[in-house]
Amino acid sequence: MIPGQVNGSLVEEDWQRIIHALKSYVIREEETLKTQNVGDREWQELISYSSLAADIELFILPMRKTT
């Protein structure tokens, strides 16, 4: 395996924990960003975490169920 490359050998429960952690982080950070009245850059950075959780739900988990 290439250093820094993930081989995807996690079980579904691991992926569910990752999704939960990402979503919890996004919720917590949204509250922080609202109170700090930050700009668009900070919100855009947060979107990447939300998108990652959605990608895992849409692409990783369904693939694991069919294999």
C-alpha positions as CSV (number, residue, x, y, z in Angstrom):
1,M,0.0,0.0,0.0
2,I,1.2,3.5,-0.8
3,P,1.9,5.6,2.4
4,G,-1.1,7.8,3.2
5,Q,-3.5,5.6,1.2
6,V,-6.5,4.1,3.0
7,N,-7.3,0.6,1.9
8,G,-11.0,0.7,3.0
9,S,-10.8,-2.4,5.1
10,L,-13.1,-1.0,7.8
11,V,-16.3,-2.8,8.8
12,E,-19.6,-1.0,8.5
13,E,-19.8,-0.2,12.1
14,D,-16.5,1.7,11.8
15,W,-17.9,3.7,8.8
16,Q,-21.0,4.5,10.8
17,R,-18.8,5.8,13.6
18,I,-16.9,8.0,11.2
19,I,-20.1,9.4,9.7
20,H,-21.5,10.1,13.2
21,A,-18.2,11.9,14.2
22,L,-18.3,14.0,11.0
23,K,-21.9,15.0,11.4
24,S,-21.4,15.8,15.1
25,Y,-18.4,17.9,14.3
26,V,-20.4,19.8,11.6
27,I,-23.2,20.5,14.0
28,R,-20.8,21.7,16.8
29,E,-18.9,23.9,14.4
30,E,-22.0,25.4,12.8
31,E,-23.0,26.7,16.3
32,T,-19.5,28.1,16.8
33,L,-19.5,29.8,13.4
34,K,-22.9,31.3,14.0
35,T,-21.8,32.9,17.3
36,Q,-18.5,34.2,15.8
37,N,-20.2,35.7,12.7
38,V,-17.5,34.4,10.4
39,G,-17.1,34.8,6.6
40,D,-17.8,32.5,3.7
41,R,-14.4,30.8,3.8
42,E,-15.0,29.2,7.2
43,W,-18.5,27.9,6.1
44,Q,-17.0,26.5,2.9
45,E,-14.4,24.6,4.9
46,L,-17.2,23.1,7.0
47,I,-19.1,21.9,3.9
48,S,-16.2,19.6,3.0
49,Y,-16.8,17.6,6.2
50,S,-20.5,17.4,5.5
51,S,-19.8,16.3,2.0
52,L,-17.4,13.6,3.1
53,A,-20.1,12.1,5.4
54,A,-22.6,12.1,2.6
55,D,-20.0,10.5,0.2
56,I,-19.4,7.7,2.7
57,E,-23.1,7.1,3.0
58,L,-23.7,7.1,-0.7
59,F,-20.6,5.4,-2.1
60,I,-18.8,3.4,0.6
61,L,-21.6,1.8,2.6
62,P,-23.7,0.6,-0.4
63,M,-20.6,-0.9,-2.0
64,R,-19.9,-2.9,1.2
65,K,-23.4,-4.3,1.3
66,T,-23.2,-5.7,-2.2
67,T,-19.8,-7.4,-1.7
